[in-house]
Amino acid sequence: MTGWREWVGLPDLGVEWIKAKIDTGARTSSLHAFDVREFDRDGQDWVRFKVKPWQDSQEDAVVVERPVHDRRAVRSSSGHAQERLVVKLRVRLVDREVVSEVTLSNRDEMGFRMLIGREALRRGFTVDPARSFLGGRAPREARRRNRGKL
């Protein structure tokens, strides 16, 4: 069981804590990424990008390189379609790890750095929209960093 928002981890990226919104209306999960650059590695498409795990802080940006899994047209909640790169990532959600397809997008204006969609949730998660943080809260230091209070 998960609440409508959770602290999740991204072990492949070395991100221990990132606050995510659980969104059953979205098919694919989405992660805030910036400085996104595609490149070729041994004949395969790869992407290099940065992730800022904290909502109100510029600290602790992580540089990531991953193979490009797919490219998809994704329609935002406002109805605007945009092509996005898709990577596969392990996501730790409520003490379980799932491999999920994750689109890279600019979520600077969004309330959460990450959105967890149905594809990740279909592996046995139920969502209680009246509850939050059923997987537990991040440590106090992580919560303070997330609020921009280092």
N, C-alpha and C positions, 0 to 999 in steps of 0.2 A: 504494500500500500504506500502511496505517496500523496503528499499534499499538493496544493496548487503552486507552491514554490518550495524549492529545496536547495541546499548546499550540495553541489556535486563536485567530483574530482575528475581530472583529465590526466590519467597516469602517463599516457604517451607524450604529453607536453610538459610534464613536470609541474603541472598546476594542481596543487592539493585542494584548493577551495575556490569555487566560483559560484555565485548565486544564479540560479536558473529558474525560469518560469516554465511550468509544465503546461503544455498547450495541446490539447486533444484535437484542436481545429487545424493544426499544422501537421502535414505528413512527415516532413523531414526536420530534423533538429537543425539549429542554426547557431553559429558562434560569431561573436564580434571579432573581426580580423581587420588589420590595417597594414599598409605597406605591402600589399599583395603583389607578388611578382612570380610569373610563370617562368620555368626554365626547363631545359632538356637535360636528363641524366641517363646516360647509356641508352639513348633512343626512346626513353619514356618521358611523358609529361609529368613534371613535378611542380610544386608551388612552395614558395617561401613567403611566410607572413608573420606578423607579430600579433600577440594577444596581450591585452591588458586585463588581468583577472578582476581588478577592483573597479567598482562603479564610479566613485568620485575621486579617483587618484590616478596620476600618470605613472606611478611607481611600479616597479617589478614587471615591466614588459618582457615577454618571453618570445624569442625568435624560434620559429618552427619551420621545418622542411618535411613535406609529406608528398607521396605520389598522388596525382590527380586521379580520383576514382571515376568521376563523371562530370558532365556539365549539364545543368538543368535550367529550364525556364521556371522561375518561381514567382508566384503572384503574391504580393504583399497584402496585408489586411486592408490597405487603401485601394487595392485593385490594380496596382501598377506591376507589370510583368518585367522581370529582370533575369538575365542569364547569370547563374552563379556557379562557381567551382564547388565540387563536392569532394570531400576527403573522408576516409574512414578513421574513426577514433574510438578508443576504449573510453567509456563513460562510467564512472562509479556513481551509482544512484541508489540511495537508501541501502547501503552496505552490499550492493550487488554490482558486478561489472557486466556491461553489455557492449558489444561492438556496434557502433551506430554510424550511419551515413550522416555527415554534417556539412551543411552549406556554409560558405564563408561570406559574411556580409558586414556592412557598416551598421552597427547597432548603437552608435554613439547617442542617438536621440531616444533610444528605447530605455525602459526602466531596468532591463536585465541584460547582462552581457551574453547570456546563453538562453536558448529556448529549446526545450526537449519536446520533440514531436511524437506522433503515434507510432512511427516505425520503431523507435527505441522502447516505447511503452508496451508494445504488443507482446513482449517477452514475459508476460505474467504480472504486470503492474496494474493496480487499480488506483484511480485518482479520487481522493476525497477533496472536493473543491472548497469545503468549509475549513480545512486544516492546512497548516504550514509546517515545514521542517520536521516531518515525521522521521527522517533519517538522522535527526539531531542537528544541533547548531555547530557552526564552525567555531574554533577556539576564539576567545575574546580578541586576541591580537588581529586575527583575520577579519573579524567583524568590524573592528576599528579601522583597519586599512581600507575596507570596502566603503566606509563612510568618509574617507579622506582624512582621518585623524590618526596620523602615524604616531 
